[in-house]
């Protein structure tokens, strides 16, 4: 079981000899502040952005910060993970690039060619949505069902490639979880780019992860819809070719109470080769968001979004570092006052984006647990 849940804040546990030394990046939900902390939980850098997060931001190799902002007056504010604008700023917060699209949501990726892959909502054609099975009947707002597309844009914002989910998924096979509304078919919540350019996508409403051919658009591999997953998040590809993901365990068909796991899957065999879960199982649970990252020392960094908890575990499941978010977000109509951290990332001191940067910790003004 975790060292702390809600009563303790900041770094609650640290075994220096076993943890991967680095700096952890996160944005509290509802805040416009993104912080980079050291292993003691001290803030070494901070970016103030114009919007709260659609979900998260990442530190690029060039030291810039790429952030998915939630434009609060966007077209689809009722859909989870709504974005609206991608913003890239330099280390000092100066604008370097931005891309606006009211249909952006959840995830994005800067590609090796300098382009950016984004995830966006698209309306599913009525003749297709009528065939899609599952979900709670009559829950499509304005009788519209939203699907997903992956769109690649160049630095000027020109679309150079796009994949539409409704053109490649099967309405009779790719069915919506029966406990979810029919406002969305797929609810893609993360994607990663493979070394050959193919896309690993996570479709939460379908309880499915799949690999999409960049060349043909065909789905080359899929896993999870047989009851293995429960509205999973943050699927990534490891150096060994395996897939690491956060299985939220929501609406799990094998257990009456939700519980979360982090899984490593071998796509060649469809077998689970590693798993992290708590004891008892239900002690580790985030019904939404969350992330996992395999670190260079083979440990795994896990973000349990709902509790605002980030922790690092060894291959044997031993917790060697734990941090609980001390910064509360302003009132949210869904989550209230909270300490939610949607995602977290650890960067080693040798990471390109941290080279020649001043990482001496500073005292940032905090007032009543909030950024001042």
BELJO-V355245 format. One record per helix or strand of 2 or more residues. SS is the DSSP state (alpha for helix, beta for strand). FROM is the first residue (numbers start at 1). TO is the last residue. Records with the same first field share a line. If there is no record, write none. Layout:
SS=FROM-TO / FROM-TO
//
This chain:
beta=10-14 / 23-28 / 33-37 / 43-48 / 53-59 / 65-70 / 84-89 / 95-100 / 104-110 / 116-123 / 134-136 / 146-153 / 159-164 / 176-181 / 188-193 / 199-203 / 208-212 / 219-223 / 233-237 / 243-247 / 261-266 / 271-276 / 291-294 / 300-304 / 309-313 / 319-324 / 341-347 / 366-367 / 370-371
alpha=126-129 / 141-143 / 165-167 / 281-283 / 305-307 / 352-354
//
